[in-house]
């Protein structure tokens, strides 16, 4: 399992249940990386999408303890149910996409974390664990800076040296 996100200089990941930045290069990377794969999210992330509809061309799994079953995505009510569901898929094709509580809960189980680092402060109210200070994670890849849409970004990959089994 992997996590994918963008983070500002303070490891902020969201504001008012939405993204802090609109960066087409980051959105393209997210779309190309997750398309045809499995995305795992909490209910607030699903609700933040246009019309509360799941992402196209992906299997959407939503941890939503009191959520009703839907035809357009897989709704699970507990962490045990979530792990049972994601075991049905190739772990390299499963991506945690938010929100903050899902990232915090599932981070120890992620082999890799793909972070688009934005060289700005976005006024976040939701944060990700600072992987540069987490002893279980090591920076494995960092792209050259990319100037796009008024922001400088870097695509990075962190590897988890101590992955928990689920």
C-alpha positions in Angstrom: 0.0 0.0 0.0 1.1 3.5 -0.8 0.0 7.0 0.2 -0.2 9.9 -2.2 -0.6 13.6 -1.3 0.7 17.1 -1.7 2.1 19.0 1.3 3.2 22.5 2.0 6.4 23.5 3.7 4.8 22.8 7.1 3.5 19.4 6.0 0.0 20.9 5.7 -2.3 18.8 3.4 -5.7 20.5 3.4 -7.9 23.4 4.4 -11.6 23.4 5.0 -11.9 19.8 3.7 -10.3 20.7 0.4 -6.9 21.1 -1.3 -4.8 24.2 -0.4 -3.4 24.5 -3.9 -4.6 24.1 -7.5 -1.5 22.8 -9.3 -2.3 21.1 -12.6 1.1 19.2 -12.7 0.3 17.7 -9.3 -3.2 16.8 -10.3 -1.9 15.2 -13.5 0.6 13.2 -11.5 -2.1 12.1 -9.0 -4.5 11.1 -11.9 -1.9 9.2 -13.8 -0.5 7.4 -10.7 -3.9 6.3 -9.3 -5.9 5.7 -12.5 -6.8 2.1 -13.0 -5.9 1.4 -9.3 -7.5 1.3 -5.9 -7.9 4.5 -3.8 -8.7 4.3 -0.1 -10.2 7.3 1.7 -12.3 8.4 4.6 -15.9 9.7 4.2 -14.9 13.4 4.3 -12.6 13.0 1.4 -15.4 11.3 -0.6 -17.8 14.1 0.4 -15.2 16.7 -0.8 -15.3 15.5 -4.4 -17.7 17.2 -6.8 -21.2 15.9 -6.1 -19.7 13.5 -3.4 -19.0 11.1 -6.3 -16.0 8.7 -6.3 -13.1 9.2 -8.6 -13.5 7.8 -12.1 -11.4 4.9 -13.4 -10.5 3.6 -10.0 -11.9 1.3 -7.4 -12.9 3.6 -4.5 -12.9 2.1 -1.0 -14.3 4.4 1.7 -14.0 3.9 5.5 -17.3 5.2 6.6 -18.5 3.5 9.9 -22.1 4.8 9.6 -22.2 5.1 5.8 -24.8 3.5 3.7 -23.7 1.0 1.0 -23.4 2.4 -2.4 -23.2 1.1 -6.0 -20.4 3.5 -7.0 -17.9 2.6 -4.4 -17.0 0.1 -1.6 -18.1 1.3 1.8 -16.5 -0.4 4.8 -17.5 0.2 8.4 -14.3 -0.7 10.3 -10.5 -0.9 10.0 -10.8 -4.7 10.0 -13.2 -4.6 7.1 -10.9 -2.1 5.3 -7.9 -4.4 5.6 -10.0 -7.4 4.5 -11.1 -5.5 1.4 -7.7 -4.1 0.4 -6.1 -7.6 0.7 -8.1 -8.5 -2.4 -5.9 -6.2 -4.5 -2.2 -6.0 -5.4 -0.7 -3.9 -2.6 1.3 -1.9 -5.2 -2.0 -0.8 -6.7 -3.6 0.5 -3.5 -3.2 4.2 -2.7 -4.4 6.0 0.5 -5.6 9.5 -0.7 -6.9 11.1 2.5 -8.0 12.6 4.7 -5.7 13.4 7.6 -7.1 10.7 9.9 -6.8 8.0 7.2 -3.2 9.0 6.5 -2.4 8.9 10.2 -4.1 5.6 10.7 -2.7 3.9 7.6 0.8 5.4 7.4 2.5 2.6 9.3 1.1 0.1 6.7 2.3 2.1 3.7 5.5 0.9 2.0 5.9 4.2 0.1 4.6 7.7 0.4 4.5 9.9 -2.8 4.6 13.5 -1.7 4.4 16.5 -4.0 6.2 19.1 -1.9 4.9 22.6 -2.5 7.4 25.4 -1.6 4.7 27.6 0.0 2.6 27.8 3.1 -1.1 27.0 2.4 -2.8 27.9 5.7 -3.6 24.3 6.4 -5.9 23.0 9.1 -5.0 19.4 8.4 -1.4 18.0 8.5 0.6 15.0 7.5 3.4 13.5 9.7 6.7 15.1 8.9 8.4 12.2 7.2 11.8 14.0 7.3 11.6 13.6 11.1 10.1 10.1 11.2 12.8 7.5 11.8 10.8 4.8 10.0 10.9 6.8 6.7 13.7 7.6 4.3 13.7 10.0 1.4 14.2 7.7 -1.6 13.7 10.1 -4.5 13.4 13.9 -5.0 12.9 15.5 -8.4 14.4 18.7 -9.5 12.3 21.7 -8.7 9.4 22.3 -11.1 7.9 25.8 -11.6 4.2 25.5 -12.3 1.1 27.7 -11.8 3.1 30.2 -9.6 4.5 27.5 -7.3 7.7 25.6 -7.0 7.1 21.8 -6.5 9.2 18.7 -6.1 7.9 15.2 -6.6 9.3 13.0 -3.8 9.1 9.3 -2.7 9.6 8.1 0.9 10.2 4.5 1.7 9.0 2.9 5.0 11.8 0.9 6.6 9.4 -0.7 9.2 6.1 -1.6 7.4 3.4 -3.0 9.6 1.5 -6.0 8.2 -2.3 -5.9 7.9 
